[in-house]
Amino acid sequence: MTELKRTLLQFVVLAVTGLAIGLVANALSPKGLSLTTNYFAKRDLTKFNGTRPHNGPAPSGTTQTAPTSRVAASQLTSSATNKRATNHNAAQTGTSQSQQMTEDEMVQRLKDLGYQALYHWEVVDLFNSPYRTDGLYVVIDARMGQHYQDGHIPGAYHLDHYYLDQTIDKVLEACGIAEKIVVYCNGGDCEDSELAVGDLLEKGIPFDRLYVYAGGFTMWTAEGMRYEIGERNSGEMVQGTATNGRQEAKGTAQ
């Protein structure tokens, strides 16, 4: 047997052995992925909504109301509206190494896909609403676990599409009484929030309650918003900057 054949045979044996070990480890691990699940399948949103959904923020000059079960209406403030009109066209968030999108482009992308999309100022308004404190507005982080631990919108629940069984129960409990549910990932062309919306639809959450934060966590921190590190309601707050993570956060927690 030539040296080349021996080398190729050794390579094949090592590859098969490594694959076998990997499959066994995946099967035994509580965090193992299901090999029969298509994690990248997109949902047909029309089957949940009947027709093409209403998308995006309320038109200029209109207001958005709080949940119908409440007497008082939650009206978006004129200052937030003015801020959006002057700033959102100029706002840019890095979404990948090859692409940067304006906030308008992020919102339009989601609308074209059939999702209800929110601008940053709308998410801030919902975040500051007393209805969130009451549990009627819920925020969900759809990124992977380590990213959630490194920083998330304060009080956000964690929902990982790839480890759904480990994260879905608490989220569904919160969504059961919520009337507005904001899902986010890194923003831009990140698809994790879209996959998470599909998971919630499959679990019976009504489409008209589900919104996607177009700018995502990248825009949240870039706009200087405080974020939480560690577990939900850990109380460890960090002032947002253009970057995030535990290393950069040292010395800045309040």
C-alpha positions in Angstrom: 0.0 0.0 0.0 1.4 3.4 -1.0 2.0 6.1 1.5 -0.8 8.2 -0.1 -3.3 5.3 0.3 -2.3 4.8 4.0 -2.7 8.5 4.7 -6.2 8.6 3.0 -7.3 5.5 5.0 -6.1 7.0 8.3 -8.0 10.2 7.4 -11.2 8.2 6.7 -10.9 6.2 9.9 -10.4 9.4 11.9 -13.3 11.1 10.3 -15.7 8.2 10.8 -14.6 7.8 14.4 -15.0 11.6 15.1 -18.4 11.6 13.5 -19.5 8.6 15.6 -18.2 10.2 18.8 -20.0 13.5 17.9 -23.3 11.7 17.3 -23.1 9.9 20.6 -22.2 13.0 22.5 -25.0 14.9 20.9 -27.5 12.2 21.7 -26.4 12.0 25.4 -26.1 15.8 25.9 -29.2 17.6 27.3 -28.3 20.4 24.9 -28.0 18.1 21.9 -29.7 19.1 18.7 -32.4 16.9 17.1 -31.0 15.5 13.9 -34.4 15.1 12.4 -35.5 18.7 12.9 -35.2 21.3 10.1 -34.3 24.3 12.3 -34.2 26.6 9.3 -37.7 26.0 8.0 -39.7 29.2 7.7 -43.3 29.3 8.7 -46.1 30.3 6.3 -47.4 33.3 8.2 -50.6 33.5 6.2 -51.9 30.2 7.8 -51.8 31.9 11.2 -53.2 35.3 10.1 -55.5 34.4 7.1 -54.3 37.3 5.1 -51.2 39.4 4.8 -50.7 41.0 8.2 -50.7 44.6 9.2 -47.1 45.7 9.5 -45.0 48.3 11.0 -45.7 51.3 13.2 -48.8 53.4 13.3 -49.0 55.9 10.4 -47.9 59.4 11.2 -50.5 61.3 13.1 -52.1 58.3 14.6 -51.8 56.7 18.1 -51.3 53.1 19.2 -53.6 52.0 22.0 -52.8 49.8 25.1 -54.5 46.4 25.5 -58.2 46.5 25.0 -58.7 45.0 28.5 -57.4 48.1 30.1 -59.5 51.3 30.4 -56.6 53.8 29.9 -55.0 54.1 26.4 -51.3 54.1 26.0 -50.5 56.9 23.5 -47.0 57.2 21.9 -45.6 60.5 23.0 -45.1 63.4 20.6 -41.4 63.7 21.6 -40.8 60.1 20.7 -42.6 60.6 17.4 -40.4 63.7 16.7 -37.3 61.8 17.6 -38.2 59.0 15.2 -38.9 61.5 12.4 -35.5 63.2 12.7 -33.3 60.3 13.7 -34.4 56.9 12.3 -33.4 57.5 8.7 -29.8 58.3 9.8 -29.6 55.4 12.3 -27.4 52.5 11.1 -26.8 49.1 12.7 -24.2 46.6 11.7 -25.9 43.4 10.7 -23.1 41.4 9.1 -19.7 41.9 7.8 -21.0 42.5 4.3 -24.1 44.6 5.0 -25.3 47.6 6.9 -28.9 48.6 6.9 -30.8 51.7 7.9 -33.6 51.3 10.4 -36.1 52.0 7.7 -34.6 49.2 5.6 -34.7 46.8 8.6 -38.4 47.5 9.1 -39.3 47.2 5.5 -37.5 43.9 5.2 -39.6 42.4 8.0 -42.8 43.9 6.6 -42.0 42.4 3.2 -41.6 39.0 4.9 -45.0 39.4 6.6 -44.0 40.3 10.1 -45.2 43.1 12.3 -42.1 45.3 12.7 -41.3 47.9 15.3 -38.9 50.9 15.3 -36.5 51.5 18.2 -38.5 54.4 19.6 -41.7 52.2 19.6 -39.9 49.5 21.6 -38.6 52.1 24.0 -42.1 53.4 24.5 -43.5 49.9 25.1 -40.5 49.1 27.5 -41.3 52.2 29.6 -45.1 51.5 29.6 -46.7 50.5 32.9 -48.4 47.7 31.0 -45.0 45.9 30.7 -44.7 46.1 34.5 -48.1 44.5 34.7 -47.1 41.7 32.4 -49.3 42.8 29.5 -46.3 43.8 27.4 -43.5 41.1 27.1 -40.1 41.3 25.6 -38.3 38.1 24.3 -34.7 37.7 23.4 -34.3 35.1 20.6 -30.5 34.9 20.5 -28.3 32.0 21.7 -27.8 31.5 25.4 -24.3 33.0 25.8 -25.4 36.1 24.0 -28.4 36.4 26.3 -26.1 36.0 29.3 -23.7 38.6 28.0 -26.5 41.2 27.7 -30.2 41.5 27.1 -33.0 44.1 27.4 -33.8 44.3 31.1 -36.5 41.7 32.0 -36.5 40.0 28.6 -37.3 36.3 28.5 -35.0 34.0 26.7 -36.3 31.8 23.8 -33.7 29.8 21.8 -35.2 28.3 18.7 -32.5 25.6 18.6 -33.1 24.5 22.2 -36.8 25.2 22.3 -37.7 22.6 24.9 -35.3 24.2 27.4 -36.6 27.7 27.0 -40.3 27.7 25.9 -42.2 26.9 29.1 -41.5 30.2 30.9 -42.0 32.2 27.7 -45.4 30.6 27.1 -46.4 31.3 30.6 -45.6 35.0 30.2 -47.2 35.1 26.8 -50.4 33.6 28.1 -51.5 36.9 29.7 -49.5 39.3 27.4 -51.3 41.3 24.8 -48.2 42.7 23.1 -45.1 40.5 22.6 -41.8 42.0 21.3 -39.3 39.5 19.9 -35.7 40.6 19.0 -32.3 39.2 18.1 -29.4 41.2 16.8 -31.5 43.1 14.3 -31.0 43.8 10.6 -30.9 40.5 8.7 -30.7 38.3 11.8 -33.3 35.6 11.5 -33.5 34.3 15.0 -36.4 36.6 16.0 -38.3 35.4 12.9 -37.8 31.7 13.8 -38.9 32.5 17.4 -42.1 34.2 16.2 -42.8 31.0 14.2 -42.2 28.9 17.3 -44.7 31.0 19.3 -47.3 30.8 16.5 -46.9 27.0 16.4 -47.6 27.0 20.2 -50.8 28.9 19.7 -49.8 32.5 20.4 -52.0 34.8 18.2 -50.2 36.5 15.3 -51.6 40.0 16.1 -49.8 40.0 19.5 -46.4 39.3 18.0 -44.0 42.1 16.9 -40.3 42.0 15.9 -37.9 44.7 17.0 -36.2 45.6 13.7 -33.0 47.1 15.1 -32.6 44.4 17.8 -30.1 44.3 20.6 -27.4 45.9 18.4 -29.5 49.1 18.1 -30.6 48.9 21.7 -27.0 49.2 22.9 -25.9 51.6 20.2 -28.7 54.0 21.3 -27.2 54.0 24.8 -29.9 52.0 26.5 -29.1 50.1 29.6 -29.1 46.4 29.4 -29.0 43.5 31.9 -26.4 40.8 32.1 -26.7 37.3 33.5 -30.1 35.8 34.2 -33.4 37.5 33.8 -34.0 40.1 36.6 -30.4 39.7 37.8 -30.3 43.4 38.5 -26.8 43.7 37.0 -27.2 46.7 34.6 -24.7 48.0 32.1 -24.9 51.3 30.1 -25.3 50.5 26.4 -22.5 51.3 24.0 -21.7 50.3 20.4 -20.4 47.0 21.8 -21.5 44.7 24.5 -20.4 41.7 26.6 -19.0 41.0 30.0 -15.4 42.0 29.2 -16.4 45.5 27.9 -18.9 45.9 30.7 -16.4 45.7 33.5 -16.5 48.9 35.6 -19.6 50.2 33.9 -22.3 48.3 35.7 -24.5 50.5 37.9 
